[in-house]
Amino acid sequence: MPASAPPSPSAAGPAAPAVVPKNVRWVLLGIMLAMLLAMLDNMVVGPAMPTIVSEIIGS
């Protein structure tokens, strides 16, 4: 009985989905939270900036 070679990885079919470590998920969550807070800051401070500058300069 001839010994058959194990199938190569490319012949095994589609690859299994990659496992994402929990560290990467926490880092991405932190980046998205920072972007959300920056967007909210720009929404509040941007329109108020002319008033803030006029009160500082005193015109």
C-alpha atoms as an extended CHARMM CRD file, in Angstrom:
* protein
*
        59  EXT
         1         1  MET       CA              0.0000000000        0.0000000000        0.0000000000  PROA      1               0.0000000000
         2         2  PRO       CA              1.6460000000        3.2500000000       -1.0980000000  PROA      2               0.0000000000
         3         3  ALA       CA              1.9970000000        6.0290000000        1.4510000000  PROA      3               0.0000000000
         4         4  SER       CA              0.2500000000        9.1860000000        0.3550000000  PROA      4               0.0000000000
         5         5  ALA       CA              1.6990000000       12.5990000000        1.0670000000  PROA      5               0.0000000000
         6         6  PRO       CA             -0.3410000000       14.9850000000        3.2300000000  PROA      6               0.0000000000
         7         7  PRO       CA             -2.1710000000       17.6410000000        1.2200000000  PROA      7               0.0000000000
         8         8  SER       CA             -0.4290000000       20.9440000000        0.8120000000  PROA      8               0.0000000000
         9         9  PRO       CA             -1.9180000000       23.9740000000        2.6300000000  PROA      9               0.0000000000
        10        10  SER       CA             -3.0100000000       25.5690000000       -0.6380000000  PROA      10              0.0000000000
        11        11  ALA       CA             -4.9250000000       22.4450000000       -1.6200000000  PROA      11              0.0000000000
        12        12  ALA       CA             -6.7600000000       22.2360000000        1.7320000000  PROA      12              0.0000000000
        13        13  GLY       CA             -9.4090000000       24.7590000000        0.6730000000  PROA      13              0.0000000000
        14        14  PRO       CA            -10.1890000000       28.2300000000        1.9830000000  PROA      14              0.0000000000
        15        15  ALA       CA             -8.1230000000       29.4530000000        4.8940000000  PROA      15              0.0000000000
        16        16  ALA       CA             -9.6460000000       29.7110000000        8.3400000000  PROA      16              0.0000000000
        17        17  PRO       CA            -10.4420000000       33.2480000000        9.5360000000  PROA      17              0.0000000000
        18        18  ALA       CA             -7.5960000000       34.9120000000       11.3660000000  PROA      18              0.0000000000
        19        19  VAL       CA             -7.9060000000       35.1260000000       15.1290000000  PROA      19              0.0000000000
        20        20  VAL       CA             -7.5720000000       38.6910000000       16.3700000000  PROA      20              0.0000000000
        21        21  PRO       CA             -5.9340000000       39.0310000000       19.7900000000  PROA      21              0.0000000000
        22        22  LYS       CA             -7.8410000000       40.9140000000       22.4820000000  PROA      22              0.0000000000
        23        23  ASN       CA             -5.0420000000       43.5030000000       22.6270000000  PROA      23              0.0000000000
        24        24  VAL       CA             -5.7340000000       44.5980000000       19.0570000000  PROA      24              0.0000000000
        25        25  ARG       CA             -9.4440000000       44.9530000000       19.7820000000  PROA      25              0.0000000000
        26        26  TRP       CA             -8.7680000000       47.1650000000       22.8090000000  PROA      26              0.0000000000
        27        27  VAL       CA             -6.3370000000       49.3290000000       20.8290000000  PROA      27              0.0000000000
        28        28  LEU       CA             -8.8560000000       49.7980000000       18.0100000000  PROA      28              0.0000000000
        29        29  LEU       CA            -11.5860000000       50.6170000000       20.5420000000  PROA      29              0.0000000000
        30        30  GLY       CA             -9.3190000000       53.2280000000       22.1290000000  PROA      30              0.0000000000
        31        31  ILE       CA             -8.5030000000       54.7990000000       18.7740000000  PROA      31              0.0000000000
        32        32  MET       CA            -12.1760000000       54.9750000000       17.8070000000  PROA      32              0.0000000000
        33        33  LEU       CA            -13.0830000000       56.5070000000       21.1830000000  PROA      33              0.0000000000
        34        34  ALA       CA            -10.3370000000       59.1220000000       20.7880000000  PROA      34              0.0000000000
        35        35  MET       CA            -11.6100000000       59.9900000000       17.3040000000  PROA      35              0.0000000000
        36        36  LEU       CA            -15.1790000000       60.3290000000       18.6280000000  PROA      36              0.0000000000
        37        37  LEU       CA            -14.0650000000       62.6570000000       21.4120000000  PROA      37              0.0000000000
        38        38  ALA       CA            -12.0030000000       64.7460000000       18.9830000000  PROA      38              0.0000000000
        39        39  MET       CA            -15.0140000000       65.0680000000       16.6750000000  PROA      39              0.0000000000
        40        40  LEU       CA            -17.2490000000       66.1630000000       19.5640000000  PROA      40              0.0000000000
        41        41  ASP       CA            -14.6210000000       68.6720000000       20.6900000000  PROA      41              0.0000000000
        42        42  ASN       CA            -14.4810000000       70.1860000000       17.1970000000  PROA      42              0.0000000000
        43        43  MET       CA            -18.2830000000       70.4160000000       17.0740000000  PROA      43              0.0000000000
        44        44  VAL       CA            -18.3820000000       72.4080000000       20.3310000000  PROA      44              0.0000000000
        45        45  VAL       CA            -15.2200000000       74.5160000000       20.2080000000  PROA      45              0.0000000000
        46        46  GLY       CA            -15.2470000000       75.3200000000       16.4790000000  PROA      46              0.0000000000
        47        47  PRO       CA            -18.4570000000       77.3750000000       16.4040000000  PROA      47              0.0000000000
        48        48  ALA       CA            -17.6230000000       79.0250000000       19.7530000000  PROA      48              0.0000000000
        49        49  MET       CA            -14.1130000000       80.0800000000       18.6910000000  PROA      49              0.0000000000
        50        50  PRO       CA            -15.0500000000       83.5610000000       17.3400000000  PROA      50              0.0000000000
        51        51  THR       CA            -16.7620000000       84.3930000000       20.6400000000  PROA      51              0.0000000000
        52        52  ILE       CA            -13.8380000000       83.0880000000       22.6760000000  PROA      52              0.0000000000
        53        53  VAL       CA            -11.3060000000       85.0640000000       20.6210000000  PROA      53              0.0000000000
        54        54  SER       CA            -13.3640000000       88.2760000000       20.7470000000  PROA      54              0.0000000000
        55        55  GLU       CA            -13.6030000000       88.0270000000       24.5430000000  PROA      55              0.0000000000
        56        56  ILE       CA             -9.8560000000       87.3880000000       24.9190000000  PROA      56              0.0000000000
        57        57  ILE       CA             -8.8370000000       90.2200000000       22.5790000000  PROA      57              0.0000000000
        58        58  GLY       CA            -11.5350000000       92.5040000000       23.9450000000  PROA      58              0.0000000000
        59        59  SER       CA            -12.8760000000       93.9740000000       20.7370000000  PROA      59              0.0000000000
